[in-house]
Amino acid sequence: MATQEKKPENLQHSNEYSIHLSNPNISEMKEDILYHFNLGTKTHDLQAMFGNVKFVCVGGSPTRMKAFTGYIGEELGLSQPGMDHPNICEGTDRYAMYKIGPVLSISHGMGVPSIGIMLHELIKLLYHAKCSDVVIIRIGTCGGIGLEPGSVVLTRKATDSCFKPEFEQFVLGKRIVRSTELSDDLNQELMACAKELNEFNTVVANTMCTLDFYEGQARLDGAFCSYTDKDKQEYLQAAYDAGIRNIEMESSIFAAMCGASGIKAAVVCVTLLNRLKEDQISSSHEVLVEYQKRPQKLVGHFIKKRLGRKA
């Protein structure tokens, strides 16, 4: 039997507005080492380094997140084209982290375990830095279901492979279930920005988060396949009928952990293909590069509006 996790009464807060740590042990620790970031509370002044952060953008690829840092820096007038941005986590090869003004950009690797480790240390980083009113947005790519390639999906709820809007984790051998609903207010803001840009199709829908790229996503082209094309089509059509419009591998734990920490969050992903039509990504490199810029454009426009900059 699953246990629906309850928020404990002894939450640790960075302040009354934002970051909640559901772990009373943290306040008792003499030092908190954020091992995979190569940062720590004794070795770094985290409040001086990150205290002004209001927007955290995360994505799978270190290269993409460095490019986003350059893009948003130029959009906010904080950097020039071609300016180099140092990797704050250069002492480790697990993740890459860049900062420009109030925007923190971090890579999270691929899949639930990788982004989960990153989020534990990110949430603690924001807590130690005494950040407030922070928004975290995942920008990335995905497979679409019934959408043309290049469409952008804003995730309403992340579902598992059985279309249930929940994240399951085993803690001390017990099944814990957390909600995967994302901020409706934030999605409305992002959708308004998409309408202002009017450059690409944008929808708000449910996202299926899987633990695998091949069998878990009903592909026929993996090293293993125990089902037919008919089975695949029936499954993907059932997902579509359940309100799911895209598939990726990080949204469920992302939504669950941000929600449990009291952080407003959104998932903004561009579809690279329509899974009802194909399994393999066949668009040209140039087309894919343009697609991958779409979530960055939308989130960049959102950040500029939030900061009162002219679009």
N, C-alpha and C positions, 0 to 999 in steps of 0.2 A: 504493500500500500504506500502511495506517495504522500509525502508531507508537503503541504503548501507553506512555504517559508513565511514566517511572520517577522516583521521588523522588531528587533529587540528594543527594550526601553532604554538601554544604556548606550545609545548611539553616540559616537564621537563626532563632533562637528568642528569644521574649520571656522565657521561663524553661523549665524542664524539663517543665512540665505541659501547656502549651497551644499558643500561637500559633506556627506555623512559616511562615516566608517562604521560598519556593523562588526567591529572588533575591539572590545575593551582592552585587549592586550597591548595595542599599539601605544597607548598613553603611558604604559608602564615600562616601555623599552628605553634603554639609555641611548641606543642608536638604532636607526632603521636603515638598513642597506638595501637600496633598490638595485639589486645585483645585475639584472639584465639591461639596465640603463647606465650602469657604471656611475651611479650617483648615490649619495647618502646624506643623512641629516648631520653627521659630524664633519664630513669632508667637504660639503658644499653648503652655501647659504641659499637654500631653496626659495625662501621668500624673496630675496633680492633678485634671484635669477628668473623666477616664474610668477611672482606675486601679481603682476599686471595682466596675466593671461585671461582672456575672456572667450576665446574660440580655440578649440582643439580639433584639428582635422586629421583623421587617421585613414590610412590606406595600405594595401598589401605591399606595394613595391617601394623600396627606398628611393629609387630613381624618380618615380612619379611624385613622391612626397617632397623631394628636393625641388623638382620642377614647380610644384604647387607653391612652395615657399617663394621662389623667384617671381611667379605670376602674381600672387597676392601682394607681395612687397611692392611691385610696380603699380598695381591697381590702387594701393593705398598711398603711393608716393613716398614709400619708405626705402626703396632700393632702385638702382639703375639696371637696365638690361645688361646681362653678362656678369653681374656682381656675384661673387662666390659667397655661399652661406655655409659656415662651418657646421659639421655634425657634432652636436653636443654629446652624443653617445659614441664618439670615435674610439673609446677605449674598449668597446665590445663590438662583436660582429652580429649580434642578435637582432638589434633594431637600430634604426636611424632616427634622429630627432633634430629638428630645425626650428628656430624661433625668429620671427620678425614682428616687432611691435607687440600687439596683444594676441597674436596668432601663433599657436604651437602646432607643428606639423610632425607626425610620427608614423613610421611604417609599422605594420603589425604582422607581416608574414601571411601565410596562407592557412586558413582553417581555424576551427574553434579553439584547439589547445594553444596555438600561437597567439591569437588575439586575446585569449583569456589571461595568459601570463602578463602580456603587455598592459591590459586594463587594470589588473591588480596593482601594478606598480605606478601606472598613470594616476589612478584615483588617490593612492597614497601620496604621490608627488603633489597633486593639487591640494590635498588636505594639509600637508606640511607647509606648503607655500602660502596657505591662508587665502586661497583664491575664492572668489564669490561670483555668483551669477554666470557661471561657465556653461557654454554650450559645446557639446561634442558631436561631431558629424563624421560619419564614415563615408568616404567617397571611393567609388570603385567601379568594377565591371561585373557583369552577370549575364546569364542566359535568360532571354525573354520567353514568355509563354503567351502566344497570341499577339505579340507586339512586333512591329518592324524593328530591325536593327537600328541602333542610334537613339531609341526612345529612352527617356530617363524615368526611373521609378523611384518614388518616395515611399518608403515602407511604412504602412499603417501598423501592421503586426507581423512579427516573424513567426513562422510556423515550423514544426518539425516535418519529417517526411511522411507523417500520417495526417498532416494538415492541422495539427493541434497547435494553438498559439501559446506554447509554453517551452521553457528550457529545462531539461532534465539533467540533474547531476547527482552522482552518488557521493555522499559525505559520511565518512565512518561507516560505510556499508549500507547507508540508508538513502533511499531515493528522495531527493529534494526537487521541488518544482517551483520555478520562478516565472512570473509574468513577462511576456515579451512585447507588451504594447508600448509604442513610442509616442512622443509628444504630438498630439493633434494640433496644438497651437503652432508649434514649430513647423509642422508640415504645411499648415495654411500660409504661414509667412513665406516658406520656400515656393509654394505653388504660385503665390502672388508675384514673386520675383521671376518665376518662369514665364508667367503671362506678360510681364513687362519686357523681358528679353525677346520673347516670341520668336525663338530661333530653332526650337526642336520640340517634339512631342514629349509632354511630361504628364505622368499619371500618379495618383496616390492609390496604392494597392497593397495586398499582402505579399510577403516574400517568403519563399520556402528556403530554409537553411538546412543543408545536408552535411554529412560527415565525409563525403567523398565526391570527387569530380566525375567519376565514371558510373559505376553501378548505382551509387546513391542518387544520381541524377538521371537514371534510366537511359544512359547512353548505350549505343550498340557497338561502339568502337573501342572499348577497353580491352585489356588482356583477358578478362573474364566476362561472360554474358550468358545468363541462364534463362532469358526471356526472349520473346519474339517482338518484332516491330509492332504487331497488333497490341501486345501487352503494354508496350511503351506508350503507344498513342492513347490507349484507354486511361493509363495512369496520368499522363500529362493533361488530358482532357478533364479528368476528375479534379486535378489541381486547379485548372482554369475555372471550373464550375464552383470551386471553393473560394474564388476571389483572388487566387494567386496569379501574379503576372510576371514573376521572375524567380530565378534560383541562384543562390550563392552559398557561401560556406562560413559566414561569420556573424550574420545579423542576430541570431537568437541569443547567443551569450552577450553580445554587445548591448542589445536592448535590455536583457535581464540585469546585467551588472550596472548599467547606467541608471536604470530605474530604481534598483535597490540602494543606490548612492544618492538619490535625489537630484540627479543631473539630467537636465533636458537634453535629449539626443535625437538624432535623425540619421537615416541611412539613405544616401543618394547614389544610385548606381545606374550606369548606362548599359543597355542591352547590346551585346555584340552579335547576337543571332536570335532567330525565332526557333525555339526548340521543337515546335510543332512541325517544322519543315526540315531541320537538319541538326546534326550532332556536332559537326566540325566547323570551326570558324574559318570562313572562306573569303572574307573581305580582304582587300589589299592592306598592306602596312600603312599606307598613307591615310586610308579611310579609317582604320582602327585608331590611329593617332588622333585624328579629328574627333572621333567618338569619345575617346578617353578624356578629352578636354572639356566635354560638356558638363559633367558634374562639377569640375573646377570653376567653370564660368558661372554656373548657377550659384554655387556656394560663395564665390567671390562677390557676386552681385549682392547676395544676402548680407555678407559681412560689411560691405560698403554702406548699405542702407542702415544697418544697425549702428554703425559708427557715424552716420550723418554725412558721409562723403557723397559727392555727386557721381552718379553712375555714368 
